[in-house]
Amino acid sequence: MQKLSMDELQRTDVESFKKQEKTPIAIVLDNVRSMHNVGSAFRTADGFAIEKIYLCGISGTPPHREIEKTALGATQSVSWEYHKDTTDVVDQLKAEGYTIIAVEQADDSVMLHQFEPKSDKKYALIFGNEVNGVDEEVMEKIDTCIEIPQYGTKHSLNVSVAIGIILWDFIQKRNLN
């Protein structure tokens, strides 16, 4: 077995990517402090052709060397905006018809494997701070909360890992509907 070459992968260029149809999912980073996690969010968003990333609060913004280290150029292909207040973004996305979902451990959260995204809906997925999670004020505005089941000794996953798991799951389920 041999790996595919870059030519065989037939990846699109940045300008073509910007014009292609996107998966109707927005990522909201609520006070994500690690520039590496922000960069990883960009790279994963590019991989799944996500509509947009909203960087909020203390979340770093491009251009930044530490973001680019993990984004590997995805800051050029993925649409993004910065907002100081995450609740303002949530209100805006609700007004635009998005279903607002926090990825968090909370009472009444729905386990990821039990959540069925609808192919005709737009989703905004909120990922919180590495220590404190999604802000309580933001939690008051969400439509639902999804939790990734875990079976080890740690109580959470790295935010960049959680983004990959959630997006993969959503894309797979949406494609089946």
DRENDO-1510 file (C-alpha; in Angstrom, 1 decimal, always signed):
<recs>
REC; n; res; u; v; w
REC; 1; MET; +0.0; +0.0; +0.0 .
REC; 2; GLN; +1.3; +3.4; -0.9 .
REC; 3; LYS; +0.3; +6.8; +0.3 .
REC; 4; LEU; -1.4; +9.1; -2.2 .
REC; 5; SER; +0.6; +12.0; -3.6 .
REC; 6; MET; -0.5; +15.6; -3.3 .
REC; 7; ASP; -1.6; +15.5; -7.0 .
REC; 8; GLU; -3.6; +12.3; -6.5 .
REC; 9; LEU; -5.5; +13.9; -3.5 .
REC; 10; GLN; -6.8; +16.5; -5.9 .
REC; 11; ARG; -7.4; +19.2; -3.2 .
REC; 12; THR; -9.1; +22.4; -4.2 .
REC; 13; ASP; -7.3; +25.7; -4.1 .
REC; 14; VAL; -8.2; +28.4; -1.7 .
REC; 15; GLU; -10.2; +30.6; -4.1 .
REC; 16; SER; -12.2; +27.6; -5.3 .
REC; 17; PHE; -12.8; +26.5; -1.7 .
REC; 18; LYS; -14.1; +29.9; -0.8 .
REC; 19; LYS; -16.7; +29.6; -3.6 .
REC; 20; GLN; -17.8; +26.0; -3.0 .
REC; 21; GLU; -20.9; +25.2; -1.1 .
REC; 22; LYS; -20.3; +24.9; +2.7 .
REC; 23; THR; -21.7; +22.6; +5.4 .
REC; 24; PRO; -24.3; +24.8; +7.2 .
REC; 25; ILE; -22.4; +24.7; +10.5 .
REC; 26; ALA; -20.7; +27.6; +12.3 .
REC; 27; ILE; -18.1; +27.1; +15.0 .
REC; 28; VAL; -18.2; +29.5; +17.9 .
REC; 29; LEU; -15.1; +29.6; +20.1 .
REC; 30; ASP; -16.0; +31.1; +23.5 .
REC; 31; ASN; -12.8; +32.4; +25.2 .
REC; 32; VAL; -10.5; +29.6; +23.9 .
REC; 33; ARG; -7.2; +30.8; +25.2 .
REC; 34; SER; -4.8; +28.5; +23.3 .
REC; 35; MET; -3.7; +29.8; +19.9 .
REC; 36; HIS; -2.9; +26.2; +18.9 .
REC; 37; ASN; -6.5; +25.2; +19.6 .
REC; 38; VAL; -7.7; +28.1; +17.6 .
REC; 39; GLY; -5.4; +27.1; +14.7 .
REC; 40; SER; -6.6; +23.5; +14.9 .
REC; 41; ALA; -10.2; +24.7; +14.8 .
REC; 42; PHE; -9.4; +26.5; +11.5 .
REC; 43; ARG; -7.7; +23.4; +10.0 .
REC; 44; THR; -10.6; +21.1; +11.0 .
REC; 45; ALA; -13.2; +23.7; +9.7 .
REC; 46; ASP; -11.4; +23.7; +6.4 .
REC; 47; GLY; -11.3; +19.9; +6.3 .
REC; 48; PHE; -15.1; +19.7; +6.8 .
REC; 49; ALA; -15.9; +22.8; +4.7 .
REC; 50; ILE; -17.6; +24.6; +7.6 .
REC; 51; GLU; -19.3; +27.9; +6.9 .
REC; 52; LYS; -17.6; +30.1; +9.4 .
REC; 53; ILE; -15.7; +30.4; +12.7 .
REC; 54; TYR; -16.7; +33.0; +15.3 .
REC; 55; LEU; -13.8; +33.9; +17.6 .
REC; 56; CYS; -15.0; +35.4; +20.8 .
REC; 57; GLY; -13.6; +37.0; +24.0 .
REC; 58; ILE; -10.0; +36.1; +24.6 .
REC; 59; SER; -9.8; +33.8; +21.6 .
REC; 60; GLY; -6.9; +34.7; +19.5 .
REC; 61; THR; -7.3; +35.9; +15.9 .
REC; 62; PRO; -5.3; +35.6; +12.8 .
REC; 63; PRO; -2.7; +36.6; +11.8 .
REC; 64; HIS; -0.7; +35.0; +14.6 .
REC; 65; ARG; +2.3; +32.8; +14.4 .
REC; 66; GLU; +1.0; +30.3; +17.0 .
REC; 67; ILE; -2.4; +30.0; +15.2 .
REC; 68; GLU; -0.7; +29.4; +11.8 .
REC; 69; LYS; +1.5; +26.7; +13.3 .
REC; 70; THR; -1.6; +24.4; +13.5 .
REC; 71; ALA; -3.9; +26.0; +11.0 .
REC; 72; LEU; -1.4; +25.5; +8.2 .
REC; 73; GLY; -3.0; +28.1; +6.0 .
REC; 74; ALA; -6.6; +27.4; +6.8 .
REC; 75; THR; -7.0; +30.9; +8.1 .
REC; 76; GLN; -6.9; +32.0; +4.5 .
REC; 77; SER; -9.7; +29.6; +3.4 .
REC; 78; VAL; -12.1; +29.6; +6.3 .
REC; 79; SER; -14.3; +32.6; +6.8 .
REC; 80; TRP; -14.1; +34.1; +10.3 .
REC; 81; GLU; -15.2; +37.0; +12.5 .
REC; 82; TYR; -14.1; +38.3; +15.9 .
REC; 83; HIS; -16.6; +39.4; +18.5 .
REC; 84; LYS; -15.8; +40.5; +22.0 .
REC; 85; ASP; -19.1; +39.1; +23.4 .
REC; 86; THR; -20.1; +35.5; +22.7 .
REC; 87; THR; -23.8; +36.2; +23.7 .
REC; 88; ASP; -24.0; +38.8; +20.9 .
REC; 89; VAL; -22.9; +36.2; +18.4 .
REC; 90; VAL; -25.4; +33.7; +19.7 .
REC; 91; ASP; -28.2; +36.3; +19.4 .
REC; 92; GLN; -27.1; +37.0; +15.8 .
REC; 93; LEU; -26.9; +33.4; +14.8 .
REC; 94; LYS; -30.4; +32.7; +16.4 .
REC; 95; ALA; -31.8; +35.5; +14.3 .
REC; 96; GLU; -30.2; +34.0; +11.2 .
REC; 97; GLY; -32.0; +30.7; +11.9 .
REC; 98; TYR; -29.2; +28.6; +13.4 .
REC; 99; THR; -29.9; +26.0; +16.1 .
REC; 100; ILE; -27.5; +26.9; +18.9 .
REC; 101; ILE; -25.7; +23.9; +20.5 .
REC; 102; ALA; -23.1; +24.1; +23.3 .
REC; 103; VAL; -20.7; +21.2; +23.5 .
REC; 104; GLU; -20.5; +20.9; +27.3 .
REC; 105; GLN; -21.1; +18.6; +30.2 .
REC; 106; ALA; -24.3; +19.9; +31.7 .
REC; 107; ASP; -27.5; +18.6; +33.3 .
REC; 108; ASP; -29.9; +17.5; +30.5 .
REC; 109; SER; -27.1; +17.4; +27.9 .
REC; 110; VAL; -27.7; +14.9; +25.1 .
REC; 111; MET; -25.0; +12.3; +24.5 .
REC; 112; LEU; -23.5; +12.8; +21.1 .
REC; 113; HIS; -24.5; +9.3; +19.8 .
REC; 114; GLN; -28.1; +10.1; +20.7 .
REC; 115; PHE; -28.3; +13.5; +18.8 .
REC; 116; GLU; -29.6; +13.4; +15.3 .
REC; 117; PRO; -28.8; +16.6; +13.3 .
REC; 118; LYS; -31.3; +17.4; +10.6 .
REC; 119; SER; -30.0; +17.9; +7.0 .
REC; 120; ASP; -32.3; +20.9; +6.5 .
REC; 121; LYS; -31.1; +22.8; +9.6 .
REC; 122; LYS; -28.2; +25.2; +10.3 .
REC; 123; TYR; -26.2; +24.6; +13.4 .
REC; 124; ALA; -23.9; +26.8; +15.5 .
REC; 125; LEU; -21.6; +24.7; +17.7 .
REC; 126; ILE; -20.2; +26.5; +20.8 .
REC; 127; PHE; -16.9; +25.3; +22.2 .
REC; 128; GLY; -15.7; +26.8; +25.5 .
REC; 129; ASN; -12.6; +27.8; +27.4 .
REC; 130; GLU; -10.1; +25.0; +28.1 .
REC; 131; VAL; -10.6; +25.3; +31.9 .
REC; 132; ASN; -14.1; +26.8; +32.5 .
REC; 133; GLY; -16.0; +25.6; +29.4 .
REC; 134; VAL; -18.8; +27.5; +27.9 .
REC; 135; ASP; -19.7; +30.6; +29.8 .
REC; 136; GLU; -22.9; +30.5; +32.0 .
REC; 137; GLU; -24.4; +33.5; +30.2 .
REC; 138; VAL; -24.0; +31.7; +26.9 .
REC; 139; MET; -25.5; +28.5; +28.3 .
REC; 140; GLU; -28.7; +30.4; +29.1 .
REC; 141; LYS; -29.2; +31.2; +25.4 .
REC; 142; ILE; -28.6; +27.7; +23.8 .
REC; 143; ASP; -31.2; +25.5; +22.3 .
REC; 144; THR; -29.5; +22.3; +23.5 .
REC; 145; CYS; -26.3; +20.9; +24.8 .
REC; 146; ILE; -24.3; +17.9; +23.4 .
REC; 147; GLU; -21.9; +15.9; +25.5 .
REC; 148; ILE; -19.2; +13.5; +24.2 .
REC; 149; PRO; -19.3; +10.4; +26.3 .
REC; 150; GLN; -16.0; +9.7; +28.1 .
REC; 151; TYR; -14.8; +6.6; +30.0 .
REC; 152; GLY; -11.4; +7.5; +31.4 .
REC; 153; THR; -10.2; +9.4; +34.4 .
REC; 154; LYS; -10.1; +12.9; +32.8 .
REC; 155; HIS; -13.3; +14.9; +32.8 .
REC; 156; SER; -12.9; +16.6; +29.4 .
REC; 157; LEU; -11.2; +16.4; +26.0 .
REC; 158; ASN; -9.0; +19.0; +24.5 .
REC; 159; VAL; -11.2; +21.5; +22.7 .
REC; 160; SER; -9.5; +20.8; +19.3 .
REC; 161; VAL; -10.2; +17.1; +19.7 .
REC; 162; ALA; -13.8; +17.8; +20.7 .
REC; 163; ILE; -14.3; +19.9; +17.6 .
REC; 164; GLY; -13.0; +17.1; +15.3 .
REC; 165; ILE; -15.2; +14.5; +17.0 .
REC; 166; ILE; -18.4; +16.6; +16.9 .
REC; 167; LEU; -17.9; +17.7; +13.3 .
REC; 168; TRP; -17.1; +14.2; +12.0 .
REC; 169; ASP; -20.2; +12.9; +13.8 .
REC; 170; PHE; -22.5; +15.7; +12.4 .
REC; 171; ILE; -21.2; +15.4; +8.9 .
REC; 172; GLN; -21.7; +11.6; +8.9 .
REC; 173; LYS; -25.2; +11.8; +10.3 .
REC; 174; ARG; -26.3; +14.7; +8.0 .
REC; 175; ASN; -25.1; +12.8; +5.0 .
REC; 176; LEU; -27.2; +9.8; +6.0 .
REC; 177; ASN; -30.4; +11.9; +6.4 .
</recs>
